[in-house]
Amino acid sequence: MSSTTIPILRYRDADAAIAWLRRAFGFQVFLRVDGGPGVEHARLTLEKNMIMLASLGRKGHSAAERPSPFEQSFKTPERAGGVTQAILMTVGSPDRIYESARAAGAKVIDEIADFEFGGRLFSCEDLESHVWVFSSGDAWKKTW
């Protein structure tokens, strides 16, 4: 089964973000389209998960000089004044990703631990303060 809900992120420096996400979390580049200044579109995968990302302020679907209304709606966590969402990735070994994330300088929010609803998980911020949660738990299993 492949991921059917795919988070879309924007980074000030998408090129650096891609390199960091690969090193810290183990993402693989599935597709990358460079364009203008920065990354026009990229799809990264981690096990059965996928994310899409691009450079902040890209033009998007419009050929106009200004970014499209969709693109204008993106804000970095810093500019938004905090976190407005978090991305949860279900993975086989959050412990392995925890170690590589720490080694890559991720800011750990919650240390790796057993989760009351099943599995193990941790949360952290990436190099531009997007929040990530990695869990081995099955979110489809009702544990209450």
ROPA-929498 format. One record per residue: residue in three letters; x, y, z of N, C-alpha, C, CB in turn. Coordinates in steps of 0.1 Angstrom, whole numbers. Each point is the difference from the previous one (the first is absolute). Last residue first. Glycine has a CB too. Example, Ala and Ser with C-alpha at 12.3 -4.5 7.8 and 13.67 -1.06 7.14 Angstrom:
# ROPA-929498
<node res="SER" n_px="128" n_py="-22" n_pz="71" ca_px="9" ca_py="11" ca_pz="0" c_px="-8" c_py="11" c_pz="8" cb_px="12" cb_py="-6" cb_pz="-22"/>
<node res="ALA" n_px="-9" n_py="-51" n_pz="21" ca_px="-9" ca_py="12" ca_pz="0" c_px="9" c_py="12" c_pz="0" cb_px="-19" cb_py="-12" cb_pz="12"/>
***
This chain:
# ROPA-929498
<node res="TRP" n_px="-86" n_py="21" n_pz="226" ca_px="-7" ca_py="5" ca_pz="12" c_px="-11" c_py="-10" c_pz="3" cb_px="5" cb_py="23" cb_pz="-6"/>
<node res="THR" n_px="26" n_py="-23" n_pz="-32" ca_px="6" ca_py="-6" ca_pz="12" c_px="-8" c_py="4" c_pz="13" cb_px="22" cb_py="1" cb_pz="-11"/>
<node res="LYS" n_px="-24" n_py="-8" n_pz="-46" ca_px="-7" ca_py="7" ca_pz="11" c_px="5" c_py="-7" c_pz="13" cb_px="-21" cb_py="6" cb_pz="-15"/>
<node res="LYS" n_px="46" n_py="-3" n_pz="-35" ca_px="-5" ca_py="-9" ca_pz="11" c_px="-6" c_py="8" c_pz="11" cb_px="18" cb_py="-17" cb_pz="-6"/>
<node res="TRP" n_px="3" n_py="37" n_pz="-32" ca_px="-13" ca_py="-6" ca_pz="-4" c_px="-6" c_py="-10" c_pz="10" cb_px="7" cb_py="3" cb_pz="-23"/>
<node res="ALA" n_px="37" n_py="19" n_pz="25" ca_px="-11" ca_py="10" ca_pz="3" c_px="-14" c_py="-6" c_pz="-3" cb_px="17" cb_py="18" cb_pz="-5"/>
<node res="ASP" n_px="30" n_py="-42" n_pz="20" ca_px="-10" ca_py="-1" ca_pz="-11" c_px="-12" c_py="9" c_pz="3" cb_px="7" cb_py="-24" cb_pz="-5"/>
<node res="GLY" n_px="48" n_py="28" n_pz="20" ca_px="-13" ca_py="-4" ca_pz="4" c_px="-9" c_py="0" c_pz="-13" cb_px="3" cb_py="9" cb_pz="23"/>
<node res="SER" n_px="43" n_py="5" n_pz="-18" ca_px="-1" ca_py="-13" ca_pz="-5" c_px="-15" c_py="-5" c_pz="3" cb_px="25" cb_py="-5" cb_pz="3"/>
<node res="SER" n_px="-3" n_py="57" n_pz="-12" ca_px="-7" ca_py="-10" ca_pz="9" c_px="0" c_py="-14" c_pz="-7" cb_px="-14" cb_py="19" cb_pz="11"/>
<node res="PHE" n_px="31" n_py="38" n_pz="-12" ca_px="3" ca_py="-14" ca_pz="-6" c_px="-5" c_py="-10" c_pz="10" cb_px="20" cb_py="8" cb_pz="-14"/>
<node res="VAL" n_px="-26" n_py="48" n_pz="2" ca_px="-2" ca_py="-11" ca_pz="10" c_px="2" c_py="-13" c_pz="-8" cb_px="-17" cb_py="14" cb_pz="14"/>
<node res="TRP" n_px="29" n_py="43" n_pz="-21" ca_px="-1" ca_py="-14" ca_pz="-5" c_px="-2" c_py="-9" c_pz="12" cb_px="14" cb_py="5" cb_pz="-20"/>
<node res="VAL" n_px="-15" n_py="52" n_pz="5" ca_px="0" ca_py="-11" ca_pz="10" c_px="-4" c_py="-13" c_pz="-6" cb_px="-7" cb_py="17" cb_pz="17"/>
<node res="HIS" n_px="34" n_py="31" n_pz="-34" ca_px="-12" ca_py="-9" ca_pz="-2" c_px="1" c_py="-11" c_pz="10" cb_px="-2" cb_py="6" cb_pz="-25"/>
<node res="SER" n_px="37" n_py="28" n_pz="21" ca_px="-10" ca_py="0" ca_pz="11" c_px="-13" c_py="-7" c_pz="-4" cb_px="10" cb_py="20" cb_pz="8"/>
<node res="GLU" n_px="32" n_py="-17" n_pz="-34" ca_px="-7" ca_py="13" ca_pz="-1" c_px="-13" c_py="-1" c_pz="9" cb_px="8" cb_py="3" cb_pz="-23"/>
<node res="LEU" n_px="24" n_py="-39" n_pz="22" ca_px="9" ca_py="11" ca_pz="-1" c_px="-8" c_py="14" c_pz="-2" cb_px="17" cb_py="-15" cb_pz="-9"/>
<node res="ASP" n_px="-45" n_py="-24" n_pz="33" ca_px="11" ca_py="-1" ca_pz="-11" c_px="8" c_py="13" c_pz="0" cb_px="-14" cb_py="-16" cb_pz="-13"/>
<node res="GLU" n_px="-12" n_py="-8" n_pz="56" ca_px="-1" ca_py="10" ca_pz="-10" c_px="11" c_py="-2" c_pz="-10" cb_px="-10" cb_py="17" cb_pz="17"/>
<node res="CYS" n_px="-17" n_py="-55" n_pz="15" ca_px="11" ca_py="9" ca_pz="-1" c_px="-3" c_py="11" c_pz="-11" cb_px="16" cb_py="-19" cb_pz="6"/>
<node res="SER" n_px="-34" n_py="-29" n_pz="25" ca_px="-3" ca_py="11" ca_pz="-8" c_px="12" c_py="9" c_pz="0" cb_px="-25" cb_py="-1" cb_pz="5"/>
<node res="PHE" n_px="11" n_py="-55" n_pz="3" ca_px="7" ca_py="12" ca_pz="5" c_px="-5" c_py="11" c_pz="-9" cb_px="20" cb_py="-13" cb_pz="9"/>
<node res="LEU" n_px="-35" n_py="-43" n_pz="6" ca_px="1" ca_py="12" ca_pz="-8" c_px="9" c_py="11" c_pz="6" cb_px="-23" cb_py="-5" cb_pz="-8"/>
<node res="ARG" n_px="1" n_py="-51" n_pz="7" ca_px="10" ca_py="9" ca_pz="5" c_px="-1" c_py="13" c_pz="-8" cb_px="15" cb_py="-19" cb_pz="9"/>
<node res="GLY" n_px="-56" n_py="-19" n_pz="0" ca_px="12" ca_py="3" ca_pz="-7" c_px="9" c_py="9" c_pz="8" cb_px="-12" cb_py="-3" cb_pz="-21"/>
<node res="GLY" n_px="-38" n_py="5" n_pz="36" ca_px="7" ca_py="-10" ca_pz="-7" c_px="12" c_py="5" c_pz="-8" cb_px="-22" cb_py="-12" cb_pz="-2"/>
<node res="PHE" n_px="-6" n_py="37" n_pz="33" ca_px="-10" ca_py="-5" ca_pz="-10" c_px="7" c_py="-11" c_pz="-9" cb_px="-12" cb_py="22" cb_pz="1"/>
<node res="GLU" n_px="37" n_py="2" n_pz="33" ca_px="-11" ca_py="-7" ca_pz="7" c_px="-11" c_py="-6" c_pz="-9" cb_px="4" cb_py="16" cb_pz="18"/>
<node res="PHE" n_px="50" n_py="-12" n_pz="-29" ca_px="-12" ca_py="9" ca_pz="0" c_px="-12" c_py="-7" c_pz="6" cb_px="9" cb_py="12" cb_pz="-21"/>
<node res="ASP" n_px="48" n_py="-15" n_pz="26" ca_px="-12" ca_py="-7" ca_pz="-3" c_px="-12" c_py="9" c_pz="1" cb_px="11" cb_py="-22" cb_pz="8"/>
<node res="ALA" n_px="35" n_py="45" n_pz="-21" ca_px="-6" ca_py="-7" ca_pz="11" c_px="-12" c_py="-8" c_pz="-5" cb_px="7" cb_py="18" cb_pz="16"/>
<node res="ILE" n_px="33" n_py="23" n_pz="-29" ca_px="-5" ca_py="-13" ca_pz="-4" c_px="-5" c_py="-7" c_pz="12" cb_px="16" cb_py="-1" cb_pz="-20"/>
<node res="GLU" n_px="-16" n_py="54" n_pz="24" ca_px="10" ca_py="-11" ca_pz="-1" c_px="-7" c_py="-13" c_pz="-5" cb_px="15" cb_py="11" cb_pz="18"/>
<node res="ASP" n_px="-31" n_py="40" n_pz="-28" ca_px="-3" ca_py="-11" ca_pz="9" c_px="10" c_py="-12" c_pz="-3" cb_px="-25" cb_py="7" cb_pz="1"/>
<node res="ILE" n_px="36" n_py="33" n_pz="-22" ca_px="-11" ca_py="5" ca_pz="8" c_px="-4" c_py="-10" c_pz="11" cb_px="-8" cb_py="14" cb_pz="-19"/>
<node res="VAL" n_px="55" n_py="-4" n_pz="-12" ca_px="-9" ca_py="-10" ca_pz="5" c_px="-10" c_py="7" c_pz="9" cb_px="17" cb_py="-19" cb_pz="-1"/>
<node res="LYS" n_px="13" n_py="36" n_pz="-41" ca_px="-4" ca_py="4" ca_pz="14" c_px="-11" c_py="-9" c_pz="5" cb_px="6" cb_py="24" cb_pz="-5"/>
<node res="ALA" n_px="35" n_py="-35" n_pz="-32" ca_px="-15" ca_py="2" ca_pz="2" c_px="-2" c_py="5" c_pz="15" cb_px="-6" cb_py="-17" cb_pz="-18"/>
<node res="GLY" n_px="49" n_py="3" n_pz="-6" ca_px="-3" ca_py="13" ca_pz="7" c_px="-14" c_py="4" c_pz="2" cb_px="21" cb_py="7" cb_pz="-9"/>
<node res="ALA" n_px="2" n_py="-48" n_pz="-9" ca_px="-1" ca_py="10" ca_pz="-10" c_px="-3" c_py="14" c_pz="6" cb_px="-7" cb_py="-17" cb_pz="-16"/>
<node res="ALA" n_px="9" n_py="-23" n_pz="43" ca_px="14" ca_py="2" ca_pz="-6" c_px="0" c_py="11" c_pz="-10" cb_px="4" cb_py="-24" cb_pz="3"/>
<node res="ARG" n_px="-46" n_py="11" n_pz="16" ca_px="9" ca_py="7" ca_pz="10" c_px="14" c_py="3" c_pz="-6" cb_px="-13" cb_py="-12" cb_pz="18"/>
<node res="ALA" n_px="-16" n_py="-13" n_pz="-45" ca_px="-5" ca_py="14" ca_pz="1" c_px="9" c_py="8" c_pz="10" cb_px="-24" cb_py="-8" cb_pz="-6"/>
<node res="SER" n_px="32" n_py="-39" n_pz="1" ca_px="5" ca_py="8" ca_pz="-12" c_px="-5" c_py="15" c_pz="1" cb_px="1" cb_py="-21" cb_pz="-14"/>
<node res="GLU" n_px="-17" n_py="-9" n_pz="47" ca_px="15" ca_py="1" ca_pz="1" c_px="5" c_py="9" c_pz="-11" cb_px="1" cb_py="-22" cb_pz="11"/>
<node res="TYR" n_px="-47" n_py="12" n_pz="-12" ca_px="3" ca_py="9" ca_pz="12" c_px="15" c_py="2" c_pz="1" cb_px="-20" cb_py="-9" cb_pz="12"/>
<node res="ILE" n_px="4" n_py="-22" n_pz="-43" ca_px="-2" ca_py="13" ca_pz="-5" c_px="4" c_py="10" c_pz="11" cb_px="-18" cb_py="-7" cb_pz="-16"/>
<node res="ARG" n_px="18" n_py="-38" n_pz="28" ca_px="11" ca_py="2" ca_pz="-10" c_px="-1" c_py="15" c_pz="-5" cb_px="0" cb_py="-24" cb_pz="-7"/>
<node res="ASP" n_px="-35" n_py="9" n_pz="35" ca_px="13" ca_py="1" ca_pz="8" c_px="12" c_py="3" c_pz="-10" cb_px="-9" cb_py="-16" cb_pz="17"/>
<node res="PRO" n_px="-36" n_py="7" n_pz="-34" ca_px="3" ca_py="14" ca_pz="5" c_px="13" c_py="2" c_pz="7" cb_px="-25" cb_py="3" cb_pz="1"/>
<node res="SER" n_px="7" n_py="-41" n_pz="-36" ca_px="9" ca_py="2" ca_pz="12" c_px="2" c_py="15" c_pz="3" cb_px="12" cb_py="-21" cb_pz="-7"/>
<node res="GLY" n_px="-45" n_py="6" n_pz="-26" ca_px="4" ca_py="-13" ca_pz="7" c_px="9" c_py="2" c_pz="12" cb_px="-2" cb_py="-11" cb_pz="-22"/>
<node res="VAL" n_px="-34" n_py="49" n_pz="7" ca_px="12" ca_py="-6" ca_pz="-6" c_px="3" c_py="-13" c_pz="8" cb_px="9" cb_py="22" cb_pz="-7"/>
<node res="THR" n_px="-46" n_py="22" n_pz="-3" ca_px="1" ca_py="-13" ca_pz="6" c_px="11" c_py="-7" c_pz="-7" cb_px="-25" cb_py="-1" cb_pz="5"/>
<node res="MET" n_px="16" n_py="55" n_pz="3" ca_px="4" ca_py="-11" ca_pz="-9" c_px="1" c_py="-13" c_pz="7" cb_px="13" cb_py="16" cb_pz="-14"/>
<node res="LEU" n_px="-35" n_py="38" n_pz="19" ca_px="3" ca_py="-13" ca_pz="6" c_px="3" c_py="-10" c_pz="-11" cb_px="-15" cb_py="5" cb_pz="20"/>
<node res="ILE" n_px="16" n_py="51" n_pz="-13" ca_px="-1" ca_py="-11" ca_pz="-9" c_px="4" c_py="-13" c_pz="7" cb_px="6" cb_py="15" cb_pz="-19"/>
<node res="ALA" n_px="-28" n_py="36" n_pz="34" ca_px="11" ca_py="-9" ca_pz="2" c_px="-3" c_py="-12" c_pz="-10" cb_px="4" cb_py="7" cb_pz="24"/>
<node res="GLN" n_px="-19" n_py="50" n_pz="-17" ca_px="-3" ca_py="-14" ca_pz="-3" c_px="12" c_py="-9" c_pz="4" cb_px="-17" cb_py="7" cb_pz="-19"/>
<node res="THR" n_px="17" n_py="40" n_pz="26" ca_px="-14" ca_py="-1" ca_pz="-3" c_px="-4" c_py="-14" c_pz="-4" cb_px="1" cb_py="24" cb_pz="-8"/>
<node res="VAL" n_px="40" n_py="5" n_pz="38" ca_px="-4" ca_py="-12" ca_pz="-8" c_px="-15" c_py="0" c_pz="-3" cb_px="19" cb_py="-13" cb_pz="10"/>
<node res="GLY" n_px="8" n_py="60" n_pz="-2" ca_px="-1" ca_py="-13" ca_pz="7" c_px="-5" c_py="-11" c_pz="-9" cb_px="-5" cb_py="12" cb_pz="21"/>
<node res="GLY" n_px="9" n_py="33" n_pz="-35" ca_px="1" ca_py="3" ca_pz="15" c_px="-1" c_py="-13" c_pz="8" cb_px="-10" cb_py="22" cb_pz="-4"/>
<node res="ALA" n_px="12" n_py="-13" n_pz="-45" ca_px="-13" ca_py="-2" ca_pz="5" c_px="-1" c_py="3" c_pz="15" cb_px="-4" cb_py="-17" cb_pz="-18"/>
<node res="ARG" n_px="46" n_py="19" n_pz="-5" ca_px="-9" ca_py="11" ca_pz="-4" c_px="-14" c_py="-1" c_pz="5" cb_px="14" cb_py="2" cb_pz="-20"/>
<node res="GLU" n_px="16" n_py="-38" n_pz="28" ca_px="5" ca_py="12" ca_pz="6" c_px="-9" c_py="12" c_pz="-3" cb_px="24" cb_py="-10" cb_pz="-1"/>
<node res="PRO" n_px="-33" n_py="-32" n_pz="-19" ca_px="-4" ca_py="1" ca_pz="14" c_px="5" c_py="12" c_pz="7" cb_px="0" cb_py="-25" cb_pz="0"/>
<node res="THR" n_px="-8" n_py="31" n_pz="-51" ca_px="9" ca_py="-8" ca_pz="7" c_px="-5" c_py="0" c_pz="15" cb_px="20" cb_py="5" cb_pz="-15"/>
<node res="LYS" n_px="-54" n_py="2" n_pz="-26" ca_px="8" ca_py="7" ca_pz="9" c_px="10" c_py="-10" c_pz="7" cb_px="-18" cb_py="18" cb_pz="4"/>
<node res="PHE" n_px="-20" n_py="-14" n_pz="-49" ca_px="10" ca_py="-7" ca_pz="8" c_px="8" c_py="10" c_pz="8" cb_px="1" cb_py="-18" cb_pz="-17"/>
<node res="SER" n_px="-35" n_py="30" n_pz="-16" ca_px="-5" ca_py="-3" ca_pz="13" c_px="10" c_py="-7" c_pz="9" cb_px="-22" cb_py="-2" cb_pz="-11"/>
<node res="GLN" n_px="29" n_py="15" n_pz="-35" ca_px="1" ca_py="12" ca_pz="9" c_px="-5" c_py="-4" c_pz="14" cb_px="-3" cb_py="15" cb_pz="-20"/>
<node res="GLU" n_px="0" n_py="-46" n_pz="-16" ca_px="13" ca_py="1" ca_pz="4" c_px="2" c_py="11" c_pz="10" cb_px="8" cb_py="-9" cb_pz="-21"/>
<node res="PHE" n_px="-50" n_py="3" n_pz="2" ca_px="3" ca_py="-12" ca_pz="8" c_px="14" c_py="2" c_pz="5" cb_px="-15" cb_py="-15" cb_pz="-14"/>
<node res="PRO" n_px="1" n_py="48" n_pz="-16" ca_px="-6" ca_py="1" ca_pz="13" c_px="3" c_py="-12" c_pz="9" cb_px="-18" cb_py="14" cb_pz="-11"/>
<node res="SER" n_px="54" n_py="-6" n_pz="-26" ca_px="-14" ca_py="-2" ca_pz="-1" c_px="-6" c_py="3" c_pz="14" cb_px="2" cb_py="-17" cb_pz="-19"/>
<node res="PRO" n_px="44" n_py="42" n_pz="5" ca_px="-5" ca_py="-14" ca_pz="4" c_px="-15" c_py="0" c_pz="-1" cb_px="20" cb_py="-3" cb_pz="15"/>
<node res="ARG" n_px="3" n_py="37" n_pz="-48" ca_px="-2" ca_py="-1" ca_pz="14" c_px="-4" c_py="-15" c_pz="4" cb_px="-7" cb_py="24" cb_pz="2"/>
<node res="GLU" n_px="13" n_py="-10" n_pz="-48" ca_px="12" ca_py="3" ca_pz="7" c_px="0" c_py="-2" c_pz="15" cb_px="4" cb_py="16" cb_pz="-17"/>
<node res="ALA" n_px="-35" n_py="-46" n_pz="-16" ca_px="2" ca_py="14" ca_pz="3" c_px="13" c_py="2" c_pz="8" cb_px="-25" cb_py="3" cb_pz="1"/>
<node res="ALA" n_px="3" n_py="-44" n_pz="-16" ca_px="12" ca_py="4" ca_pz="-8" c_px="3" c_py="15" c_pz="3" cb_px="-5" cb_py="-17" cb_pz="-18"/>
<node res="SER" n_px="-19" n_py="-23" n_pz="50" ca_px="-2" ca_py="12" ca_pz="-8" c_px="13" c_py="4" c_pz="-7" cb_px="-18" cb_py="8" cb_pz="16"/>
<node res="HIS" n_px="13" n_py="-44" n_pz="16" ca_px="-7" ca_py="-4" ca_pz="-13" c_px="-1" c_py="12" c_pz="-9" cb_px="-12" cb_py="-18" cb_pz="12"/>
<node res="GLY" n_px="50" n_py="23" n_pz="24" ca_px="-11" ca_py="-9" ca_pz="0" c_px="-6" c_py="-3" c_pz="-14" cb_px="-5" cb_py="7" cb_pz="23"/>
<node res="LYS" n_px="43" n_py="23" n_pz="-3" ca_px="-12" ca_py="5" ca_pz="-8" c_px="-12" c_py="-10" c_pz="1" cb_px="16" cb_py="13" cb_pz="-15"/>
<node res="ARG" n_px="20" n_py="-9" n_pz="56" ca_px="1" ca_py="-5" ca_pz="-14" c_px="-13" c_py="5" c_pz="-7" cb_px="14" cb_py="-20" cb_pz="5"/>
<node res="GLY" n_px="-1" n_py="26" n_pz="43" ca_px="-2" ca_py="11" ca_pz="-10" c_px="1" c_py="-4" c_pz="-14" cb_px="10" cb_py="14" cb_pz="17"/>
<node res="LEU" n_px="13" n_py="-46" n_pz="17" ca_px="-10" ca_py="10" ca_pz="4" c_px="0" c_py="11" c_pz="-10" cb_px="4" cb_py="-5" cb_pz="24"/>
<node res="SER" n_px="12" n_py="-45" n_pz="-38" ca_px="5" ca_py="13" ca_pz="6" c_px="-12" c_py="9" c_pz="3" cb_px="22" cb_py="-3" cb_pz="-13"/>
<node res="ALA" n_px="-32" n_py="-49" n_pz="15" ca_px="5" ca_py="9" ca_pz="-10" c_px="6" c_py="12" c_pz="7" cb_px="-17" cb_py="-7" cb_pz="-18"/>
<node res="LEU" n_px="-7" n_py="-47" n_pz="25" ca_px="6" ca_py="12" ca_pz="5" c_px="5" c_py="8" c_pz="-12" cb_px="6" cb_py="-10" cb_pz="22"/>
<node res="MET" n_px="-36" n_py="-38" n_pz="-3" ca_px="4" ca_py="9" ca_pz="-11" c_px="5" c_py="13" c_pz="6" cb_px="-18" cb_py="-10" cb_pz="-16"/>
<node res="ILE" n_px="14" n_py="-45" n_pz="34" ca_px="-2" ca_py="15" ca_pz="2" c_px="3" c_py="7" c_pz="-13" cb_px="5" cb_py="-1" cb_pz="24"/>
<node res="MET" n_px="-17" n_py="-54" n_pz="-6" ca_px="5" ca_py="10" ca_pz="-9" c_px="-3" c_py="14" c_pz="5" cb_px="-3" cb_py="-16" cb_pz="-19"/>
<node res="ASN" n_px="7" n_py="-41" n_pz="36" ca_px="-4" ca_py="14" ca_pz="2" c_px="5" c_py="9" c_pz="-11" cb_px="-1" cb_py="-3" cb_pz="25"/>
<node res="LYS" n_px="10" n_py="-45" n_pz="-14" ca_px="-13" ca_py="2" ca_pz="-7" c_px="-5" c_py="14" c_pz="0" cb_px="-5" cb_py="-24" cb_pz="5"/>
<node res="GLU" n_px="55" n_py="19" n_pz="4" ca_px="-8" ca_py="-12" ca_pz="1" c_px="-12" c_py="2" c_pz="-9" cb_px="9" cb_py="-6" cb_pz="24"/>
<node res="LEU" n_px="9" n_py="47" n_pz="-27" ca_px="6" ca_py="-7" ca_pz="11" c_px="-9" c_py="-12" c_pz="3" cb_px="11" cb_py="21" cb_pz="10"/>
<node res="THR" n_px="-2" n_py="20" n_pz="-52" ca_px="-6" ca_py="-11" ca_pz="7" c_px="8" c_py="-6" c_pz="11" cb_px="-11" cb_py="-5" cb_pz="-22"/>
<node res="LEU" n_px="2" n_py="53" n_pz="-11" ca_px="9" ca_py="-8" ca_pz="8" c_px="-8" c_py="-11" c_pz="7" cb_px="15" cb_py="20" cb_pz="4"/>
<node res="ARG" n_px="-18" n_py="20" n_pz="-46" ca_px="-7" ca_py="-10" ca_pz="8" c_px="10" c_py="-9" c_pz="6" cb_px="-20" cb_py="0" cb_pz="-16"/>
<node res="ALA" n_px="17" n_py="53" n_pz="-6" ca_px="7" ca_py="-12" ca_pz="3" c_px="-9" c_py="-9" c_pz="8" cb_px="22" cb_py="12" cb_pz="1"/>
<node res="HIS" n_px="-18" n_py="38" n_pz="-32" ca_px="-8" ca_py="-10" ca_pz="5" c_px="9" c_py="-12" c_pz="3" cb_px="-20" cb_py="8" cb_pz="-13"/>
<node res="GLU" n_px="38" n_py="35" n_pz="3" ca_px="-14" ca_py="2" ca_pz="-5" c_px="-9" c_py="-10" c_pz="6" cb_px="8" cb_py="10" cb_pz="-21"/>
<node res="VAL" n_px="40" n_py="11" n_pz="39" ca_px="-7" ca_py="-12" ca_pz="-4" c_px="-14" c_py="2" c_pz="-3" cb_px="15" cb_py="-13" cb_pz="15"/>
<node res="GLY" n_px="24" n_py="52" n_pz="-19" ca_px="-4" ca_py="-10" ca_pz="9" c_px="-7" c_py="-12" c_pz="-6" cb_px="-3" cb_py="18" cb_pz="15"/>
<node res="PRO" n_px="4" n_py="27" n_pz="-41" ca_px="9" ca_py="-1" ca_pz="12" c_px="-6" c_py="-11" c_pz="9" cb_px="8" cb_py="24" cb_pz="-2"/>
<node res="GLY" n_px="-22" n_py="-33" n_pz="-45" ca_px="2" ca_py="13" ca_pz="5" c_px="10" c_py="0" c_pz="11" cb_px="-23" cb_py="6" cb_pz="-5"/>
<node res="GLY" n_px="13" n_py="-53" n_pz="0" ca_px="-5" ca_py="10" ca_pz="-9" c_px="1" c_py="14" c_pz="6" cb_px="-16" cb_py="-17" cb_pz="-10"/>
<node res="ASP" n_px="22" n_py="-42" n_pz="14" ca_px="5" ca_py="13" ca_pz="4" c_px="-5" c_py="10" c_pz="-10" cb_px="21" cb_py="-11" cb_pz="9"/>
<node res="VAL" n_px="-38" n_py="-39" n_pz="9" ca_px="-1" ca_py="10" ca_pz="-11" c_px="6" c_py="13" c_pz="4" cb_px="-20" cb_py="-12" cb_pz="-10"/>
<node res="ARG" n_px="16" n_py="-44" n_pz="26" ca_px="5" ca_py="13" ca_pz="3" c_px="0" c_py="9" c_pz="-13" cb_px="14" cb_py="-9" cb_pz="20"/>
<node res="LEU" n_px="-31" n_py="-42" n_pz="6" ca_px="-1" ca_py="9" ca_pz="-12" c_px="5" c_py="13" c_pz="5" cb_px="-19" cb_py="-12" cb_pz="-10"/>
<node res="PHE" n_px="25" n_py="-25" n_pz="38" ca_px="-8" ca_py="-7" ca_pz="-10" c_px="-1" c_py="8" c_pz="-13" cb_px="-13" cb_py="-11" cb_pz="18"/>
<node res="VAL" n_px="48" n_py="8" n_pz="27" ca_px="-6" ca_py="9" ca_pz="-10" c_px="-7" c_py="-8" c_pz="-11" cb_px="18" cb_py="18" cb_pz="4"/>
<node res="GLN" n_px="-11" n_py="-32" n_pz="49" ca_px="5" ca_py="-2" ca_pz="-13" c_px="-7" c_py="10" c_pz="-10" cb_px="6" cb_py="-24" cb_pz="5"/>
<node res="PHE" n_px="3" n_py="22" n_pz="53" ca_px="-9" ca_py="2" ca_pz="-12" c_px="8" c_py="-3" c_pz="-13" cb_px="-14" cb_py="17" cb_pz="12"/>
<node res="GLY" n_px="28" n_py="-18" n_pz="37" ca_px="1" ca_py="-10" ca_pz="-9" c_px="-9" c_py="0" c_pz="-12" cb_px="7" cb_py="-13" cb_pz="19"/>
<node res="PHE" n_px="3" n_py="44" n_pz="21" ca_px="-11" ca_py="-9" ca_pz="1" c_px="0" c_py="-12" c_pz="-10" cb_px="-13" cb_py="19" cb_pz="7"/>
<node res="ALA" n_px="49" n_py="15" n_pz="-3" ca_px="-6" ca_py="-1" ca_pz="13" c_px="-10" c_py="-11" c_pz="1" cb_px="4" cb_py="24" cb_pz="3"/>
<node res="ARG" n_px="17" n_py="-13" n_pz="-45" ca_px="10" ca_py="-4" ca_pz="10" c_px="-6" c_py="-3" c_pz="14" cb_px="17" cb_py="14" cb_pz="-12"/>
<node res="ARG" n_px="-45" n_py="1" n_pz="-24" ca_px="6" ca_py="-12" ca_pz="-4" c_px="10" c_py="-5" c_pz="11" cb_px="-2" cb_py="6" cb_pz="-24"/>
<node res="LEU" n_px="-17" n_py="36" n_pz="29" ca_px="-10" ca_py="-10" ca_pz="2" c_px="5" c_py="-14" c_pz="-4" cb_px="-18" cb_py="17" cb_pz="-4"/>
<node res="TRP" n_px="46" n_py="20" n_pz="-4" ca_px="-1" ca_py="-2" ca_pz="14" c_px="-10" c_py="-11" c_pz="3" cb_px="6" cb_py="24" cb_pz="4"/>
<node res="ALA" n_px="0" n_py="-9" n_pz="-49" ca_px="12" ca_py="-7" ca_pz="5" c_px="-1" c_py="-4" c_pz="15" cb_px="13" cb_py="13" cb_pz="-17"/>
<node res="ILE" n_px="-48" n_py="13" n_pz="-1" ca_px="0" ca_py="-14" ca_pz="-6" c_px="12" c_py="-7" c_pz="5" cb_px="-12" cb_py="8" cb_pz="-21"/>
<node res="ALA" n_px="9" n_py="37" n_pz="33" ca_px="-10" ca_py="-8" ca_pz="7" c_px="0" c_py="-15" c_pz="-5" cb_px="-14" cb_py="21" cb_pz="4"/>
<node res="ALA" n_px="41" n_py="12" n_pz="-26" ca_px="6" ca_py="-4" ca_pz="13" c_px="-10" c_py="-9" c_pz="8" cb_px="13" cb_py="21" cb_pz="1"/>
<node res="ASP" n_px="-30" n_py="-3" n_pz="-41" ca_px="12" ca_py="-9" ca_pz="-3" c_px="6" c_py="-5" c_pz="13" cb_px="4" cb_py="13" cb_pz="-22"/>
<node res="ALA" n_px="-39" n_py="19" n_pz="25" ca_px="-5" ca_py="-14" ca_pz="-3" c_px="12" c_py="-9" c_pz="-3" cb_px="-22" cb_py="9" cb_pz="-8"/>
<node res="ASP" n_px="16" n_py="37" n_pz="34" ca_px="11" ca_py="-6" ca_pz="-7" c_px="-4" c_py="-15" c_pz="-3" cb_px="18" cb_py="17" cb_pz="10"/>
<node res="ARG" n_px="-51" n_py="9" n_pz="9" ca_px="8" ca_py="11" ca_pz="-5" c_px="11" c_py="-5" c_pz="-9" cb_px="-6" cb_py="14" cb_pz="20"/>
<node res="TYR" n_px="-38" n_py="-44" n_pz="-15" ca_px="13" ca_py="3" ca_pz="7" c_px="6" c_py="12" c_pz="-6" cb_px="3" cb_py="-24" cb_pz="7"/>
<node res="ARG" n_px="-53" n_py="-6" n_pz="-5" ca_px="8" ca_py="10" ca_pz="-6" c_px="12" c_py="3" c_pz="9" cb_px="-20" cb_py="10" cb_pz="-13"/>
<node res="LEU" n_px="-19" n_py="-54" n_pz="5" ca_px="8" ca_py="9" ca_pz="9" c_px="8" c_py="10" c_pz="-9" cb_px="2" cb_py="-17" cb_pz="18"/>
<node res="ILE" n_px="-44" n_py="-23" n_pz="-16" ca_px="7" ca_py="9" ca_pz="-9" c_px="6" c_py="11" c_pz="9" cb_px="-16" cb_py="-4" cb_pz="-19"/>
<node res="PRO" n_px="-5" n_py="-50" n_pz="26" ca_px="3" ca_py="13" ca_pz="5" c_px="8" c_py="8" c_pz="-11" cb_px="-1" cb_py="-8" cb_pz="24"/>
<node res="ILE" n_px="-33" n_py="-34" n_pz="-31" ca_px="14" ca_py="4" ca_pz="-2" c_px="2" c_py="14" c_pz="5" cb_px="2" cb_py="-15" cb_pz="-20"/>
<node res="THR" n_px="-35" n_py="-32" n_pz="20" ca_px="0" ca_py="14" ca_pz="5" c_px="14" c_py="4" c_pz="0" cb_px="-20" cb_py="-3" cb_pz="14"/>
<node res="THR" n_px="14" n_py="-39" n_pz="-29" ca_px="-10" ca_py="7" ca_pz="-7" c_px="-3" c_py="14" c_pz="5" cb_px="-10" cb_py="-22" cb_pz="-5"/>
<node res="SER" n_px="51" n_py="-20" n_pz="2" ca_px="-6" ca_py="11" ca_pz="7" c_px="-10" c_py="7" c_pz="-8" cb_px="21" cb_py="3" cb_pz="12"/>
<node res="SER" n_px="-12" n_py="-55" n_pz="-22" ca_px="7" ca_py="13" ca_pz="0" c_px="-7" c_py="11" c_pz="8" cb_px="10" cb_py="-7" cb_pz="-23"/>
<node res="MET" n_px="-7" n_py="-51" n_pz="23" ca_px="-8" ca_py="12" ca_pz="0" c_px="9" c_py="12" c_pz="0" cb_px="-19" cb_py="-12" cb_pz="12"/>
***
